Amino acid sequence: MVENTGIAGVAPTASLTVNETPVAGFVVAPGEARSITMDDINSIALTGTGGTASANIKISFSLNYKF
């Protein structure tokens, strides 16, 4: 889950990139939270875009393994 705790209208949006590929449509606006389920994750990155202020971004995740 990605939560953007910035102030709407002034803080940047947060976009998710997984395995060096942007996740289409996964943009979290200030004051919003989104979650997603994915397989085969090797790397995770967030990119802030726009805004005139800063924002705190909270990230939480769980790992499920099958042996």
Secondary structure as UniProt FT lines:
FT   STRAND          2..4
FT   TURN            8..10
FT   STRAND          13..18
FT   TURN            19..20
FT   STRAND          21..28
FT   TURN            30..31
FT   STRAND          33..34
FT   STRAND          44..49
FT   STRAND          57..59
//
